[in-house]
Amino acid sequence: MPAKTIILTGANSEIGKAAAKHLANAGHVVILACRSREKAEQVRHEIGKNTIAAELDLASRRSIHEFTDWAHRELNRIDGLINNAADFNLSETERELTSDGFERIWFTNHLAPVLLTDRLMDYIIASPQGRIINISSKGLLARPFQTVDTEDPTFGNRHFTPAAAYYQSKMAQSIYTVWLAQQLTGTMATANCIRVTNVKIDINRFPDLPQGLKNLYTLKALFSITPEKMAETYAAAVLDPGFRNISGALISHSGKQVPFPAYAKDPLCIERVMSLTYRQLGIAPAVTFTGADDQSAPTGFR
């Protein structure tokens, strides 16, 4: 398989780090896009060949712009984008705002991946078979009535909990994947979503986590898979020829296609969430599908 260039956000720990190792060891160039440049460099030194460290803070619009400008200057191609990074700290009790004034989890987990993908879309479309991988959570199965509050997605006038904010953002990413796959119709690029299951985490990364939650995570670890095992699905989704013609799919940790929640496929819900998304970002989509009556082709880039 020819070497690919793959951008991986949140590559410094857990699944992201394991996926970076897997992809680099398979001979592909991995851009380790991390909030901390120092941590990205640590992973680069640990993995060695085929890795490039880059700073990308998904809680900062400015950082996203700087990273994508750098990518256009320094990279010759982008064959894959894995939007792995996410913000989810159960020890928090109050919502926090980004420097741009958004609730941090909503921006980091949903608006930022959309903006990042949008600004790299020209390279992804130009790849012989560009692949965009978004990340959802199996935890949504325990929240069958989960929606995106399009009136107040940032919890300005409703009770905030990190879990409520996180699962709302993961539902939004599921919707984004369904919508994006449609926009990419007529191109060689695809968009799919991986439904991450329970994965063993390093509790020491969350020193402020209440003891009760630490005990819960210790119990969950007994029924969790390793980051390395989850990373295998990441690698398959972005590399495996079997996914070449698959777009708009939700992929389980075992690599099998599973159904999206009904809410994520509802055309009205998709329209509301994506209209909200681009309105908040203040941009138009980089590529839009015009439909069969208009030659079944994307309109092009803004």
Secondary structure as UniProt FT lines:
FT   STRAND          5..9
FT   TURN            11..12
FT   HELIX           14..25
FT   TURN            26..27
FT   STRAND          29..34
FT   HELIX           37..47
FT   TURN            49..50
FT   STRAND          51..55
FT   TURN            58..59
FT   HELIX           61..74
FT   STRAND          80..82
FT   TURN            90..91
FT   TURN            99..100
FT   HELIX           104..106
FT   HELIX           107..111
FT   HELIX           112..126
FT   TURN            128..129
FT   STRAND          131..137
FT   HELIX           138..142
FT   TURN            144..145
FT   TURN            153..154
FT   HELIX           162..183
FT   TURN            184..186
FT   STRAND          190..196
FT   HELIX           203..205
FT   TURN            207..208
FT   HELIX           211..221
FT   TURN            222..223
FT   HELIX           227..239
FT   HELIX           241..243
FT   TURN            244..245
FT   STRAND          250..251
FT   TURN            253..254
FT   STRAND          257..258
FT   HELIX           262..265
FT   HELIX           267..281
FT   HELIX           292..294
FT   TURN            295..296
//
